[in-house]
Amino acid sequence: MKQLLKLPERLAAIAGFIENGASVADIGTDHGFVPVYLAQNGLARRIIASDMSAASLETARGTAKKHGVADKIEFITAQGLAGIGEHDADTVVISGLGGETIAGIIRDAPWTRRSDMRLILQPQSKINELCRYLHLCGYALIGAKLARDSGRLYIAMLVCGGNSDSGLEPELELLTRLMQSGDPLLADYFDELIAKTRLALEGMKSSGSPEVLEMALRLSVYISMKEVHDNANRK
């Protein structure tokens, strides 16, 4: 019997947003862990593993063969969503890339704005930029979850086509979602945001950047939100 694959925490957060019976395309699949996990557990009716790197895709094939599910996954060498047809998947997973890169991949596939599409995104960086793009270009944030993996915090976002009705600035909407869900890692995430923003603010002050006031306001908002979160969790 083949050994069941255990996902790292950051990928487990992604898998938690995938509905049973979904048709899933994992973009930039790398080692193919998410597709293999879905195949082993019978969680998707169709599974596509795509990567622009032929070498990475071969690694994903190797993972699938090792776990006995190579025949349950379609492997595609393509850049972004170029190899995925509009009706090939109802769930698109994109992780392990910067927020700007993820935004570019989605921009080149306008069919991802359909209301019945589910996008599960886990940016490695530039989270604010991705949130702004999604907000401006017709995507609504449905859910979010934090995960700690190898000492680093990651955020998985569930998005679908449609406009947000929250009225909040995109990143604040994301943080509010995490507060509403009672995410157990949110206090640590606030600490990380505050520390990074303070560091960036000091650099701006020394360089005379005109964005000092904007960054100072952002820091103040983070601190206020963390206080609200901490007070709510003391009760």
N, C-alpha and C positions, 0 to 999 in steps of 0.2 A: 504494500500500500504506500502511495506517495505521501510524503510529509506535507501537512498543511502549512501554507505560507502565513507567517504572522507579520502584519504590516507595522512599520515604524509609526510612532504616534502621529506624526504630521500627515502621513498618508491615510491613517485610520480616520482622521478628522474628515478627509475628503470622502472616503468610502461611506461614512455615516450620512452623507447627503445624497447618496445614490439610491433611488427607489428600486425596489424589487421588480424585476422584469423590464428594466430600462434597456434601451439600446445606447451603448456608451462608446464614445470615441475619446481615447486618452492621447492627448497631443503632447509631443515631447516625452514619450513614454520612458525613455532611458532604459532602466533595467526591467521594465514591464511588470513591476510589482502589483500595481492596481489591477490591470487586466487579469493577471494570474489569480489574484485573490478573488476577483469576481467570478472567474471561471470555476475555480475550485469549489466555491460555495454556491454555485448555481444562482447567482444574484442578478444576472442580466441575460436577456434573450439574444443580444448581439453584442460582441465586444471587438472593437477596433483599436489596435495599438499602432500609433503613427509617430515617426520621428524623421527629421531631416537627415540624420546621420545613419548611414547604412551600417556602420559599426555598432552604434547603439541599438539599432533594431535587431542586429544579429545577437547582441547580448540579451535582449528581451526574448528572442526566440529560445535562446539557451535556458533562460529562467523558466519559460513555459514548458520546454521539454523535460527539464529536471523535475517539474512538479506534475507532469503527466497531462497537461491541458493545451498543448500546442495546436491540436486540431479544433479547439473551441475559440481560437482567437484569430482574427484577420490582421496581418502585418502589412503596413503600408509605409513606403519611404516617400515622404513629402514634406514640404516646408509649411508650417502652420496648418491651416485647415484646407490647403489646396487639394489634398487628396481625399477630402470628405465631401460627399454630395449632400445637397440640402436635406434629403430625406433618409440619409444613412444612419442618423443618430438623433435621439431626442435629449441626450445628455452629453455635454462636452466638458472634459476635464483638462485644465491647463495649469500645471504647477512647475516649480523649479526654474521659472524665468522672472525677469524684472517686470514691474508693472507696466512700463512703457511698451515693452515687447509684447506682453499679453494684449494690451490695448490695440496694438498694430495688427495682431493676428485676428482679433475680433472684427476690427474695422474692415479687413479684407474679405470678410464673410458676412455680409449684411443679413443673411437669412437667420443669423443667431439672434436677431431682434424679435423673432416670432414669440408670441406669448406662451406657446407650448414648449419652448426650448428651455432647458435648465443648464446653466453654466456654473461649473464649480471651479473657482479660481483660487490659487494660492501663490500670490506674488512673493518673490524673494526680497524685493526692494521696491521703492517708488510706489508705495501703497496709496499715498495721497493722490498721485497722478492718475492711477488706475481708477480710483473712486470718482474723481472729477470727470474722467472720460465717460464712465458708465452713466453718471448722472446726466451729462449733457447730451448723450447720444442714444437715449431711449432704452435704458436698462434699469430695472428695479432691483434693489437689494432685498432678498427674502430672508436670509439668515446668515449667521457668522459664528465661527467657533475657533478658539485658540487651542494650540497644542504645543507642548514642549518636547523637543527632540534634540538629543545630544547637547543639552544646555541652552539651546536657542528657542525663542518663541516664534511660532508661525501662526498665520491667520488664514483660515479657509472661508471663502465667501460663496454663498449660494445666490445666484443672480438669474433673472429671467427677463424677457422682453417686456417693456412697459415702463411708464414713467413713475417715479417715486412720488408719493403724496405726503411725505414727512415734512417738507418745508425746511429741513435742516441742511446745512452745508454738508457735502458728501462724507467727509471723514467723520464728522460729528454724528451723522446718522449711523455709521458703522459702529462707533463707540457706544452709542445709545442702544443699538441692537444687542451688543455684548452685555451691557448693563441689565437690560430687560431679561435676558436669558439667564442671568446669574452665573455667567462663566467663571469658574473657580480660579482661572489664571489671570483675570482682568486686573487685579491689584498689581501683579507683577508687570503686566503690560503697561499700565499707567506709569509705574516707576521707570520703566525703560524709555517710554516716550518723553517723560519729563527730563530725564538725564540727558537724552540725545538733544532735546530742544534747548536746554540750558547751554550745552556745549556749542551748539550752532549759534546761539544768541551771542555768546562771548566772542566767537570768531567774527560775527558781523559787526559787533561794537568796535573791535580793534581795527577792522578794515574800513569802517565808515560806511557800511552798506546802507542804502536807503530802505532796506526791508526790515530794519531793526524793530520798528514799531509793530509791524505785522507779526514778526516772530515772538515779540514780547506778549502780544495779545494771545497768540496761540498757546504759549506757555501758561498764561493765566487761566485759560479755558481748561487745559489739561489738569492743572492743579485743582480747580474748582470741581471738575467732574470726579476726580479721585476722592475729594473730600465727601462729596455726595455718596459715592459708592461705599466708602469706608464707613460713613455714618449709618447707611442702610444695613450694612452687614454686622454692625454692633448690636442692633436691636434683636 
